[in-house]
Amino acid sequence: MSASRLIGAAKGVSEIIGVVMVLMMTLTMSSLTYTYIGTVYAQATRPIEAIDSYCIGGNITFVIRNGGSSDLNGNSLTCYPISQTCSTGCTVPSSVTPGGAGTVTIGGCTSGRAHTWRLRGPSNVVELYAYCP
């Protein structure tokens, strides 16, 4: 085998390795971009955040915040009990603007007990917890 043929074969292998490396870099960049966009999107679409809770005279008030970028309609909020002894269901706000706060209220809760509720919104679920002294 002549020297020129060996050099030509080596050049062919180098080109294949180069193409494989470019493909690997492209896949890596694609996966990093996908992960970044997924994280940003998840944060942008997580509209409900629990800020505070308090119980006065057996009436619990949960303060929630709309962390999303659009109005949060009260019809898109559903509240259901996890562990509680309250006589009324929860009342959700009719609307919460982006960055704004609203209150979820529950009445007739037993004193000396912790109460846990779940609030389901358009894109996430938040656990609401309050202790009535």
N, C-alpha and C positions, 0 to 999 in steps of 0.2 A: 504494500500500500504506500502510495506516495505521500510526501509531507503536505502537499496542498490539499489532498483529500482529508487528512486528519484535521487540518485547520478548518476546512469547510464544515466538517461534522461538528467540531467544537463550537463554531458560530451558530449552528442550528440549535444546539442544546442551550446555549446562552439566550437565544431569542425565546425559546420555550419557557425557560426559567423567568425571564423578564415578564412575559405575558402572565404567568401564574402569579408573580409578585404583584403586578398591577391589579389583577382580579382580587387578590387577597386584600389589598389596600382599599379597593372599592367596596368590598363587602363589609370591611371593618368600619369605614366611614358611614355606610348606609345604616348599619346597626346602631352606631353611636347617635346618628341623627334621629332614628326612630325612637330610641330610648329618651332622648332629650325632649322631643316633641310630645311623646306620651306623658312625660312628667309635667310639662307645662300645661297640657290640655287637662290633665287630671286636677291640677290646682285651680284652673280657671273654671271648671265645671262643678266644683264642690261648693255649692252655694250656702249650705246651712252649717253654722258653727254655734255651739253652746257657749254663752258668755258667762252667765250667772244664774243662780237659783236661790230662792228664799221662800220660807213658809211663815205666814203670819195668820194666827187664828184658824189654822186648819186649811187655809187657802194657799196653794203653791203657785208661784210665778216663776217661770223659766224665761230668761232673756236669751233670745237667739239673734244671730247676725247673718245677713245675706252677704256671703263672701263672693258671690258670682258677679257676672257683668250684666245681668238683666233682672227685671222685676221678678220677685218671687210671689206668685199668686197663692192665696190661701187655699184654693181648691186643689193645689198640687201638694199640700201638706196633709199627712195622715199621722195621727197620734194613737198609740195603743199601749196598754199597761203591760209591764213585765212583772213587777212585784209592788203591789200597792193595796191600800184599803181606803179608797176615796169614793164618795157617793156620787160625784159627777164626772163626766168625761172631760177631755181637754178641749179648750177653745183656742183655735189658732188665729193669728192675725189675718186680715183679709188681703193685705199686700205689704211687702217689704221691699223697699228700693235697694239697688246695689249699694253695698257699704252701710246700709241702714240696719236698725235693730227693731225687733218686735217682741211681743210677749205671748207666751203660751200659758194659759191659766187653767187650774184644776181646783175644784172646791170640795169641801167636806172630807178632808184627809185626816186620818187618825193621828193624834199627838203621840209623841214618844216612839215614832217609827220612821224608818227610811222608806222612801217611795221612788220607784224607778219606772220610767216611761221611755218609749222609743218614738222618735219623730222621724218619719220617712219623708224625704223631699224628692225632687225630680232626679237627683243624681247621687244622693248619699243618705245614710241613716245615722242619726245622732242619738246617743243614750243620754237621757235627762235624769238627773238624780237630785233629790232634795230630802233633807231630814226635817221633820216637824217636831219642834221641842214641846 
